[in-house]
Amino acid sequence: YLDIPDKALEQNPYLPPYYHPGEKSDEMQYMLERRRELGGYVPSRRTKHKSLAIPDSKQFGDVKRGSGKQKVATTMAFVRLLKDLMKDKEFGARWVPIIPDEARTFGMDSLFPTKKIYSPHGQTYTSVDRDLFLSYKEAKNGQILHEGISEAGSTASFIAAGTSYATHDEPMIPLYIFYSMFGFQRTADELWAAADQMTRGFLLGATAGRTTLNGEGLQHEDGHSLLIAATNPAVVAYDPAYAFEIAHIVENGLHRMYGEKQENIFYYLTVYNEPIVQPAEPEGVDVEGLLKGIYRYKAAPETTGPKAQLLASGTGMGWALKAQELLAQDWGVAADVWSVTSWTELRRDAVEAEEHNLLNPGDQARKPYIQQKLEGTEGPAVAVSDFMRAVPDLISRWVPNDYTSLGTDGFGRSDTRHALRRHFHVDGESVAVATLRQLALRGKVPMHVPAEAAKKYAIDDISAAPVGETGGDS
């Protein structure tokens, strides 16, 4: 029925002619109307972007006060911060929480009653949890994207919301939270596409660490997501230990991505499911160091013995602080504890410094930030995290001290947190022995001391590790 003669088809059967139904046809009128609603004929990317009014620093202050006597995991601390930020009438509506499956695991069911889960049809059924105070609630104007068990779909939503500042001139703040093992391991290619499309927003690798989420098999024991994240140039990755660190990182990230001078980056934060007493922000905390990747969290106790530097991130801070106590109490060693909030940011700074020095050989050499922070400190540096050694080793070349690392290399297994940490030799006792060994190699303590410490703490016996509370404690 199309007005195309057979001769036109015979001329080139592989390239049939285009057919135009006429300007006034129903088909053309429909297409023109759709184009008008979409805002034009050719999709375009906006290069001038709206900046958002980032909430005042006071709105980030609640989690900085610590948790008192209550134990709170950093995942829950982040959710509390998010709830505070989403209360802002203007700014709060910009957040797009994306959850593939585990809302209750992460404590995000607390958002259900007020923010609701988006459904274009509203809630058309009675939920099985309807009797719960925090029951499942869908709505046409819901703010939460609850994707079901689809990491690929969730990452696609992250990209869509994270590029809306350019495609629709409406900056949105996607917050995609997932089991840390199911992010960069499963959807790294999509996250590379996110970088390519200049996506902005926050990724949360929750239940992070190879020893912190135990008991569900190896599929959940993440010891390498930070390493994969380090390969993506657009990802700003942090492994924070405490709630107050998270508050500073999120505030800084919002300004970098949505403030006056916007950057084409997105953030990855590893957060943990291990309840700890969240400390209040220390007075005079080194915020610059916290954001750049390292600051001294706790100075060494006053002793007359040898010195050492303990570098830790995430849940590893608890082990470093215990090692500091054991070293001072049992062996007279004075060890500073440094919180390394980002191994990858420290490495990138060092690489940039080397690139600057290569291009400007006549200028005074630029020192990497990690070198500046540790320059003048005494003793060997021992690094530890709940990730494989390759993560803290990202900065090894630029540490001015003699450097060694501990990590969770190899497969994990199901056991208590303390037993797993003893198995991997990352617990406080193992950190203490590793420090004593480095001191012995440098003649700062007698050679027999590390062996005595290893025997005293039974670091080769996982059954000697304390049981702790359910799943182990920090």
N, C-alpha and C positions, 0 to 999 in steps of 0.2 A: 504493500500500500504506500510505500515511500516513493516520492517522485524522482526516482533515479533510473535512467534508461539502462538497459542491459549492456549497451556499447561502453558505457562508463566503467562497468565492472570488468568487461573483457580486456580493456586497455591495460589494467594492472590489477590482477585478482588479489595480489598481496597488499594493495593499498587502496581500499575502496574510498570513494569520495565522501567528504563530510556532508552532512545534511543539516540544513538550517530550516526550522519549521516556520520561520517568519516572526517578525518583531512583536506582533500582536497575538501570537499564539498563546494558549494557556501555559504551555511548557516554558516559554521564554519569560512570561510574566511571573511565573512561580520562581524561576531561578533569579530573576532580577530582584524580586522582593526578598528572597533569602539573603542575597548579597548585601542589600541595603541594611538588613537587620544585623549582619555580621560586621558592618562598619566599612565596607569598601570591597573593591574587586581583587586586590592583590594583598595577601597577608604581609604585614610589615612589622619589623622589630623596632621598638622605640629606644632611642639612645639617650634621651633625656628622661630621667626617672624622678618620680615623687620621692621626697624623703619623709620619713615618719617621725612624729613627735615621740621619741623614746621616753618612757616613764622616768621620773626622777629617781636618783640613786636610792632614795629612801624606800622605794617600793621593792628594792632588792634586799632590804635590810633585815627582814624577819629571820631568814635562814642563817644570816651571819651571826645571830646571837647564840647559836648552838642549840642543843636539844635538852639542856639541863640533865636530869637523871634518866630521861627516856632514851632508849636505843633506837636509832633511825638509820636505815640504809641510805646510801647516796641516791638510789633510785627514787625513794620516797621523798627525800629532800628536794629533788628536782621537781617532782609533781607538786609539792607544796609551793615552790617558787612559781611554777606555771600557773597554779590557781590564783595566786596573788596578782600576777601580771594580767591574767584574763579578766580580772574584775574591772580594769580600766575601760570606761565606756567606749572610747574611740579606738584605742590601741588593742584592746582585748579581742575585738571582733576580727582582727587580722590573723590570729593564730589558726592553724589548721592541724589539729592533732590527728595523726595517722597511726592506727593500731591494726596490725594484721590479725592478731589472735588473742593476745595475752593481757587484756585490759585489767582484769582483776589481779593478776600476778604483779603488775606494776602499780597497783593502787589507783589506776585511772578511772575505775568505776565511780569514783567520787565526782567525776564530771558529768556522769549520765543525767542526773536529775535536772541540772541547770543548762548545760550546753547541748545535750542530746546528740544522738547519732543521726547523721544525715541519711534520709531516704526520700527519693523523689515522690514516693507514694504515701509517706507517713507510715505510722505503725498500723499494719493491717491484721495483726494477730495478737493473742494474749501471750506474753512472754512467760517462760517456765519459771523465771525468778521473780515473778510479780509481787510476791509477798516480802521480798527483801527491801530494806530502806533504800539501797542503791540499786534499784532494778534497772533492767535494760529498757531504754526508752528511745524510740526512733521518732523523727519529725522531719517535715519538709524543710524547715529552717534549721535543722541540726548542724552543729559545727564540727562534730567528730566524724572522721572517716574510719569506719570499722570494716576492714576489707575481707575478713575471713582469713583462712590460712593461705595467703597469696602474697609472698614477699615481692614477686615481680610486679603484681598489680599495685602494691603499696608504694614501691619505688617509682612506678609510673605516676602515681598520684603526687608523690613528692616532687617530681620534675614538673608536673603541670602547675602545681601551686607555687613552686619555687621560681618559675619563669613568668608568672602572671604579671610581674612588675613591668615586663617588656612587651608581652603579647597582648595584655588587656589594660595596661596603664593602671593596674591595681596591685600594689605590692602586698603579697600575703606572706605569712611566716609558717611554712610547713614544719612540723615537728614529728618526725617519723621515729617511733620507738619500737625496738625489736630485741629478741634474744641476740646478744652480740655475735654469736656464732652464725646467725642467719642473715647477716647484713653483707659485709664485704666478702665473705666466703661465697655466698649464694648469688649475689646480685652485683658483683664488682663491675661487670661490663656495663650494666645499666647506670651505675654510679659514675662510670667514666663518661657515659653519654650525658649525665647530669652536668658534669664539669664542662663538657663540650658545648652545652646549651646555656652555660652561665647561670645555672640554678643557684638559688640562695636558700638557706634554711638550716635546720638543725637535725642531725641524726643522733639518736641515742642508742648505743649498744648496751642494753640493760643486761642484768645478770652476767656481767663480764667476769673474765678471769678463768684460769684453768683449774683452780682449786676452790673457788668461791661458790660456783654452782656445781655441786657434785650430786651423785645419786641418781641422775637421769641418763647415765651412759655417756660415752665419749662425744656424741653428737652435740652436746651442750657445753663442753669444756673448752672455752675459747682461750687459746694462748697466743694467737697470731693475728687477730684482726687489725691491731695497730700497725703491724708490719705491712699488711696489704694496703691499709689506708695511706701509708707513707708513700706509696707508688703513685698516688693521684695528686697532681700538682694543685688542684683546687681545694683539697680537703685540709682544713685546719683541725688537727687531732689533739685531743687532751685526754689525760688519764688522771682526773682529779681524785684526791683522797677524801676531801671534806666538803660539807655543804657551802661554807663561806667561799671556798675556791670556785665552786660551781656558779655562785651568784656573780662573782667578778667576771668569770669567763663568759657567761651568757650576756651580761650587760655590755661587755666589750664587743662581743659578736654582733649584737643588735646594732650598735653604732657603726661597726665596720660594714655591715651588709645593708643597713636601711637608713643610715644617718646622712649627713651632708656629703661626705666623700665615700661613695659606695664602691665596694670591691666585689669582684665576681668570684666569690668563695662560698663554701658551705662548711659547717662545723660538724665534727664527729666527737662525741663525748662518751667515754666508757664509764658506766655507773654500775654499782654493785648491789647485790641483794643481801649483804651481810649487815645485820643491825649492829651499830656501834654508837657509843655516846658521842654525838657530834660536838666538837669543841667550839667555843665561841671564837670569832676572829681575833687573833692576837693583836694586842695594841701595837700600832705602828707597823703593821704587816707590810712587807715589801710587795706592793701591788704590781709594780713594773716587772719585778722578777717573776711573780706569779703568772702574769700574762705572757711573758717571754719564754717561760718554761722551767725556771728554777729559782727557788729562794730558800734561805735558811729558816727552817721551821723551829728547831729547838737547838740552842747552843749546847756544847758539851758541858757536863758537870765539871766542877773544879776539882781536878786531881793533879798530882805531880807526875803522872805516868805519861806514856807515849800518846800521840794524837792520831786520830783517824777521821775520815769523812764518809758518812753513810748516805747514799742517794737512793731514794725510793719513790714510787708512784702508786696511786690508787690504794688498794687494800694493803699493799706492801709497806705502807707507812707504819702500820701497827707492828709489823715485824722489826722494822728498823728501830722504832722507839724501844721495843723490848730488848733488842741487841744493845742499844745505847746503855740501858739500865744494867744489863748483865756485865757488860765490859767494864763499867765504872765500879760496880759493886764487887765483882769477883776477881778482876784482874787489874784494876787501877788505870784503865785506858779511858782517855777522854775523847769521845766521838761526837762530832756535830751531826745532826740529822737534817738533810736537805729534802724538801718536797720537790720532786721533778714532775711538774704538771704536764709537760709535753716534751718527750724525747725528740719527736719529729720537728717541732718548731726550733729547738736548739740546733738540730742538725742543719736545717735549712738556713738558719742564720750563719752557721759556720761555713756552709758552702757559698753563700752570698759574699761573705768576707773574703774567701779565697778567690772568688771571681773578681771582686773589686781589686784585690791586690795584684792579680794577673794583668788586669787592664790598666792599672795605675802603678807601674813598678817604681816610679820615681817618688811617689807619695809615701807618707808614713803608713806602715802596714796597719790594716784594720784588724783588731782582735775579735775573734768570735765571742759571743756573750758568755758561753759556758766557761771559756778561759778567763774572762774578766771576773766572773763570780768566784771561781775557785783559786785564782792566783793569790799566792801568799798563804793559803791554808796549809796545814801540816799533815803529814801522814798519808797513807794510801787511801784511795777511794774505792769503796765497795758498793756496787749498785745492785738493786733487787726490785723485782715487780712480779705480778702474777702472770706475766707473759714470758715467752721464750727469750733466751739471752740475747738473741739478735735485736730485740727492741732496745734495751739499754745500751747495747753495743753500737747503736747508731751514732753515738756521740764519742766513742772511745778515743778516736784519733785526736780529738781536741782537748781532752781533759789533761790539765798540766800535771796532775798527780799520777803516781803509779795506779793503774786501773784494773779492776777485775769485776766480773758480774756473776750474778746468780739468777736462775730462771727456771721456768717450767717446761723444759725441752722434753720431747717425746710424747707418747700418749698418756692421757690421764687414766683414772680408774675411779670406781665408786667407793668412797670411804668417807670418814669424817674430814672436815676441813683441816684439822690439826694433823691427822695422819697423812693426808695428801701433801701438806706442806713439809712435813718431815721427810716424806718419800722423795720430794723434789729438792730438798735441802734449801728451802727459801724461808723457813720459819726463823723466829728471833734467835734461837739457839744456834742454828746453822750460820746465820749472818755473823754472829759473834765469833764462831770458830773460824770462819773465812777471814774475818778481820785480823784475828790473832795470827793466822798463818801468814798473811801478808806482812804483818809486823815482824814476825820471826824471820822471814826471808830477808828482811832489811836490817836484821840485827837489833831491833828495838825491844824485843822480848826474847827470852831463852827459847831454843828450838823445841824443848819438851812441852812448852806451855800449850800450843794448839792441840797436841795429842791428849793432854790432861783435860782440856776443855771438851774435846770430842767425847771422851769417856764419861766425864761428869754429866754432860747433857744428853748422852746416849743418842747422838744424832743419827746413828745407823739403825736405830730400832723404832719403827713407826708405832709399835705398841706402847712405847714409853711416852709418846706425845700425850699431852693432856686431852681429856675427852671434851671439855667445854660444854656449851649448851647445844641445842639441836643443830646438827650440822657443823658444830665447832664454833668457837668465838674468835675474835681477832687477837 
